[in-house]
Amino acid sequence: MANRITRLLGIRHPIVQAGMSWASSNAALPAAVSNAGGLGVLAAGPLRLEDFIRTLDALAGATDKPYAVNIPLYRPQVAEILDAMVARKVPVVIASQGGPKAHLPRFRDYGAVWIQVVSTLEHAKKAEAAGVDALVVVGGEAGGHPPANEVSTLVTVRRVLQEVSIPVIAGGGVADGWGIAALLALGADAVQLGTRFLLTDEAAVHDNYKAAVLAADVHDTALIGRRSLPVRGLRNAFAQAIFDAERDQLAQDDYDALFKKSSLKQAALDGDIEWGKVELGQSAGLVSQIQPAAQVMAQLVQELAQASARLAAMELATHNHFDNQPL
């Protein structure tokens, strides 16, 4: 399947593995996805500079296909991380939580593609005006940090597509090829999947975390921390403590302290799925097994082909029906 994104990125399939802190902060997962024809993404967010450089070098050595680095522009040592990326000529940058304009020129100098993650039309238009090459547009079903307004992917992506002209990668609520086909039919150029790749052998999170995500149904997540920087995560003891604090109108300083007391690292590395932030999307309820990432890619491509063929057959049937009608 060829379109604006596959040509821009040099990938075979319009499938992007989301940058997920800890889960894809390694070389194995993004390399497997890139080698299978998608865009693998190294999550730089939680890595110390020396760990990031070592992991980035390992990724570059594990694939000769395009790959990306996801970088939150607010994180400590961001300047040093960006310097390391430029020095190694990272082919694709996926940036979030910060403005891209000041960073674009030196990445453009060596031909990198810059993609900005957004969740609202306002931010999409600002990113396009700043000169980015493409957008990842995330809807309310997504894990991690979806839009606080909880507008669905279907509506958010379509609204952005009405007003921007650069390629759009849609994310949130998709775990199979049928969902990919739906968002491509909506007008997206590619689809980003996070939770589906979280449930792979290569995702570097604790077995407890994977087991909790695998056991979750579509209704088992919630937007947690509405008075802070909310995350979509599992309804666990931490989530309930936050809901109680909101109900009791806890003072903001105390609320912030409670929210920061828990972390993604606590769940992802230590395996504390009750009091850690177990970030996952609603699409966890669509996934029934943990598989190697290459096998997931093959399955996504096969399902996308099946869904596309079904749509094409429906179009053909409609065309033939009207062709056979008497005038």
C-alpha positions as CSV (number, residue, x, y, z in Angstrom):
1,M,0.0,0.0,0.0
2,A,1.6,3.3,-1.1
3,N,0.5,6.8,-0.1
4,R,1.9,10.1,1.1
5,I,3.2,8.6,4.4
6,T,4.7,5.5,3.1
7,R,6.5,7.5,0.4
8,L,7.6,10.2,2.9
9,L,8.9,7.7,5.4
10,G,10.1,5.0,3.1
11,I,8.1,2.3,4.7
12,R,6.0,-0.6,3.1
13,H,2.9,-0.4,5.3
14,P,1.0,2.6,6.8
15,I,1.6,1.3,10.3
16,V,3.4,3.2,13.0
17,Q,4.3,1.7,16.4
18,A,3.7,4.4,19.1
19,G,6.6,5.6,21.2
20,M,5.8,4.2,24.6
21,S,8.0,5.0,27.6
22,W,9.7,1.9,28.9
23,A,7.8,-0.4,26.5
24,S,9.6,0.9,23.4
25,S,12.6,2.5,25.2
26,N,14.7,-0.3,23.8
27,A,16.1,-1.4,20.4
28,A,14.2,-4.7,20.1
29,L,10.6,-3.5,19.6
30,P,11.2,-0.7,17.1
31,A,13.7,-2.8,15.1
32,A,11.2,-5.6,14.8
33,V,8.5,-3.3,13.6
34,S,10.8,-1.5,11.1
35,N,12.2,-4.7,9.8
36,A,8.6,-5.9,9.2
37,G,7.8,-2.9,7.0
38,G,6.2,-0.5,9.5
39,L,7.8,2.5,11.4
40,G,9.4,1.4,14.7
41,V,9.7,4.1,17.3
42,L,12.2,4.4,20.1
43,A,10.8,6.2,23.1
44,A,13.4,8.6,24.4
45,G,11.3,10.0,27.2
46,P,12.5,8.0,30.2
47,L,16.1,7.4,29.2
48,R,19.2,9.0,30.6
49,L,21.4,10.5,27.9
50,E,24.0,7.7,28.0
51,D,21.3,5.0,28.0
52,F,19.6,6.8,25.1
53,I,22.8,6.9,23.0
54,R,23.5,3.3,23.6
55,T,20.0,2.2,22.7
56,L,19.9,4.4,19.6
57,D,23.1,3.0,18.4
58,A,21.8,-0.6,19.0
59,L,18.6,0.3,17.0
60,A,20.6,1.7,14.1
61,G,22.6,-1.5,14.1
62,A,19.5,-3.8,14.2
63,T,17.7,-2.5,11.1
64,D,18.6,-1.0,7.8
65,K,15.0,0.3,7.5
66,P,13.6,3.7,8.5
67,Y,12.9,4.2,12.2
68,A,11.9,7.1,14.5
69,V,12.7,8.5,17.9
70,N,9.9,9.9,19.9
71,I,11.0,12.8,22.1
72,P,8.9,14.9,24.5
73,L,10.4,18.4,24.1
74,Y,9.8,19.3,27.7
75,R,12.0,16.5,29.2
76,P,15.3,17.2,31.1
77,Q,18.4,17.1,28.9
78,V,16.3,17.5,25.8
79,A,19.1,19.6,24.2
80,E,21.6,16.9,24.6
81,I,19.2,14.2,23.4
82,L,18.5,16.3,20.2
83,D,22.2,16.8,19.7
84,A,22.8,13.0,19.8
85,M,19.9,12.5,17.3
86,V,21.4,15.1,14.9
87,A,24.9,13.6,15.2
88,R,23.5,10.1,14.3
89,K,21.2,11.5,11.6
90,V,18.0,9.9,13.0
91,P,15.7,9.6,9.9
92,V,12.4,10.4,11.6
93,V,11.6,12.5,14.6
94,I,8.2,12.2,16.4
95,A,8.0,15.1,18.9
96,S,5.4,15.9,21.5
97,Q,4.7,18.4,24.3
98,G,6.6,21.3,23.0
99,G,7.0,23.6,19.9
100,P,8.9,22.3,17.0
101,K,9.9,25.5,15.2
102,A,13.2,26.2,16.9
103,H,14.5,22.6,16.3
104,L,13.4,22.1,12.7
105,P,16.3,23.7,10.7
106,R,19.1,21.5,11.8
107,F,17.1,18.3,11.3
108,R,16.1,19.5,7.9
109,D,19.7,20.2,7.1
110,Y,20.4,16.4,6.8
111,G,17.0,15.4,5.5
112,A,15.1,14.2,8.6
113,V,11.3,14.0,8.6
114,W,9.7,15.8,11.6
115,I,6.3,14.6,12.8
116,Q,4.4,16.4,15.6
117,V,2.0,14.7,18.0
118,V,-1.2,16.7,18.6
119,S,-4.7,16.0,20.0
120,T,-6.6,19.1,19.0
121,L,-7.3,21.1,15.9
122,E,-5.6,24.2,17.4
123,H,-2.3,22.4,18.0
124,A,-2.5,20.7,14.6
125,K,-2.8,24.0,12.8
126,K,0.1,25.5,14.8
127,A,2.3,22.5,14.0
128,E,1.5,22.8,10.3
129,A,2.2,26.5,10.3
130,A,5.6,25.8,12.0
131,G,6.6,23.6,9.1
132,V,6.4,20.0,10.3
133,D,6.1,17.3,7.7
134,A,3.3,15.3,9.2
135,L,1.1,14.9,12.3
136,V,0.2,12.2,14.6
137,V,-3.4,13.0,15.7
138,V,-4.4,11.2,18.9
139,G,-8.0,10.7,20.1
140,G,-9.6,10.1,23.4
141,E,-9.4,6.3,23.3
142,A,-5.6,6.3,23.3
143,G,-3.4,5.3,26.3
144,G,-0.8,7.6,27.8
145,H,-1.8,11.3,27.4
146,P,-4.9,11.5,25.2
147,P,-6.8,14.8,24.8
148,A,-8.4,15.9,28.1
149,N,-11.6,16.6,26.2
150,E,-11.9,12.9,25.5
151,V,-13.1,13.5,21.9
152,S,-12.9,10.2,20.0
153,T,-10.2,9.4,17.4
154,L,-12.9,9.2,14.7
155,V,-14.1,12.8,15.3
156,T,-10.7,14.4,16.2
157,V,-9.0,13.0,13.1
158,R,-11.8,14.0,10.8
159,R,-11.9,17.5,12.2
160,V,-8.2,17.9,11.7
161,L,-8.3,16.6,8.2
162,Q,-10.9,19.2,7.3
163,E,-8.3,22.0,7.9
164,V,-4.8,20.7,7.4
165,S,-3.1,19.6,4.2
166,I,-0.1,17.7,5.5
167,P,-0.2,13.9,6.0
168,V,-2.0,12.7,9.1
169,I,-1.2,9.5,11.2
170,A,-4.2,8.7,13.3
171,G,-3.9,7.1,16.7
172,G,-6.2,5.8,19.5
173,G,-8.6,2.9,19.7
174,V,-7.0,0.7,17.0
175,A,-5.6,-2.8,17.6
176,D,-6.1,-4.6,14.3
177,G,-6.1,-4.2,10.6
178,W,-9.9,-3.5,10.5
179,G,-9.3,-0.4,12.6
180,I,-6.4,0.6,10.4
181,A,-8.7,0.3,7.3
182,A,-11.4,2.4,9.1
183,L,-9.0,5.3,9.7
184,L,-7.5,5.1,6.3
185,A,-11.1,5.3,4.9
186,L,-11.6,8.3,7.1
187,G,-8.8,10.1,5.3
188,A,-5.7,9.4,7.5
189,D,-2.5,8.4,5.7
190,A,-1.3,5.9,8.3
191,V,-2.3,4.6,11.8
192,Q,-0.3,4.6,15.0
193,L,-0.9,1.6,17.4
194,G,0.4,1.6,21.0
195,T,-1.4,-0.9,23.1
196,R,-1.3,-3.6,20.5
197,F,2.5,-3.3,20.4
198,L,2.6,-3.1,24.2
199,L,1.4,-6.7,24.2
200,T,4.4,-8.1,22.3
201,D,7.4,-10.2,23.4
202,E,9.7,-7.3,22.7
203,A,7.9,-4.7,24.8
204,A,10.2,-4.0,27.7
205,V,7.7,-3.9,30.6
206,H,7.1,-6.1,33.6
207,D,5.1,-9.3,33.1
208,N,2.6,-8.0,35.6
209,Y,2.0,-5.0,33.5
210,K,1.4,-7.1,30.3
211,A,-0.9,-9.5,32.2
212,A,-3.0,-6.5,33.5
213,V,-3.3,-5.1,30.0
214,L,-4.1,-8.4,28.5
215,A,-6.9,-9.0,31.1
216,A,-8.4,-5.5,30.5
217,D,-11.6,-5.1,28.6
218,V,-12.6,-2.1,26.6
219,H,-14.4,-0.5,29.6
220,D,-11.6,-1.1,32.2
221,T,-9.7,2.2,31.5
222,A,-10.4,5.7,32.6
223,L,-8.9,9.2,32.2
224,I,-7.1,9.7,35.5
225,G,-5.9,13.0,36.9
226,R,-8.2,15.5,35.3
227,R,-6.9,18.3,37.5
228,S,-3.3,17.5,36.6
229,L,-1.8,16.1,33.3
230,P,-4.3,13.3,32.8
231,V,-3.4,9.8,31.6
232,R,-5.6,7.0,30.3
233,G,-4.9,4.1,32.5
234,L,-6.2,1.0,34.3
235,R,-8.9,1.4,36.9
236,N,-6.7,0.3,39.9
237,A,-6.1,1.4,43.5
238,F,-4.2,4.5,42.3
239,A,-7.0,5.5,40.0
240,Q,-9.6,5.1,42.7
241,A,-7.5,7.3,45.1
242,I,-7.5,10.0,42.4
243,F,-11.3,9.7,41.8
244,D,-11.8,9.9,45.6
245,A,-9.6,13.1,45.8
246,E,-11.7,14.7,43.0
247,R,-15.0,13.8,44.7
248,D,-13.7,15.2,48.0
249,Q,-12.4,18.3,46.3
250,L,-8.9,17.8,47.7
251,A,-6.7,21.0,47.7
252,Q,-4.8,21.3,44.5
253,D,-1.3,21.0,46.1
254,D,-2.3,17.8,47.8
255,Y,-4.0,16.6,44.7
256,D,-0.8,17.2,42.6
257,A,1.3,15.4,45.3
258,L,-1.0,12.4,45.2
259,F,-0.9,12.2,41.4
260,K,2.9,12.5,41.3
261,K,3.3,9.8,44.0
262,S,2.5,7.2,41.4
263,S,4.5,6.7,38.2
264,L,4.5,4.7,35.0
265,K,7.9,3.3,36.0
266,Q,6.4,1.9,39.1
267,A,4.1,-0.2,37.0
268,A,6.2,-0.8,33.9
269,L,9.5,-1.8,35.6
270,D,8.6,-2.7,39.2
271,G,5.3,-4.5,38.3
272,D,3.2,-2.6,40.8
273,I,-0.1,-2.7,38.9
274,E,-2.2,-1.5,41.9
275,W,-0.5,1.7,42.8
276,G,1.5,2.4,39.6
277,K,0.2,4.2,36.5
278,V,-0.8,1.4,34.2
279,E,-1.1,3.3,31.0
280,L,-3.1,1.6,28.2
281,G,-5.7,2.4,25.6
282,Q,-9.3,1.2,25.3
283,S,-8.1,-1.1,22.5
284,A,-6.6,-3.5,25.1
285,G,-10.0,-5.1,25.1
286,L,-9.5,-6.0,21.5
287,V,-6.3,-8.0,22.1
288,S,-6.3,-11.6,23.3
289,Q,-2.7,-12.6,23.1
290,I,1.0,-11.6,23.5
291,Q,2.9,-12.2,20.3
292,P,6.3,-11.4,18.7
293,A,6.1,-7.9,17.0
294,A,6.9,-9.3,13.6
295,Q,3.9,-11.7,13.9
296,V,1.7,-8.8,15.0
297,M,2.8,-6.8,11.9
298,A,2.0,-9.7,9.6
299,Q,-1.4,-10.1,11.2
300,L,-2.1,-6.4,10.9
301,V,-1.2,-6.4,7.2
302,Q,-3.3,-9.4,6.5
303,E,-6.3,-8.0,8.3
304,L,-5.9,-4.6,6.5
305,A,-5.9,-6.5,3.2
306,Q,-9.1,-8.3,4.2
307,A,-10.8,-5.1,5.3
308,S,-9.7,-3.3,2.1
309,A,-11.0,-6.1,-0.1
310,R,-14.3,-6.1,1.7
311,L,-14.7,-2.4,1.0
312,A,-13.7,-2.8,-2.6
313,A,-16.2,-5.6,-3.0
314,M,-19.0,-3.5,-1.6
315,E,-18.1,-0.7,-4.0
316,L,-18.1,-3.0,-6.9
317,A,-21.4,-4.6,-5.9
318,T,-23.0,-1.1,-5.7
319,H,-21.5,-0.1,-9.1
320,N,-22.8,-3.3,-10.8
321,H,-26.3,-2.9,-9.2
322,F,-26.8,0.5,-10.7
323,D,-25.2,-0.4,-14.0
324,N,-27.9,-3.1,-14.4
325,Q,-30.9,-0.9,-13.6
326,P,-33.1,0.0,-16.6
327,L,-33.3,3.6,-17.5
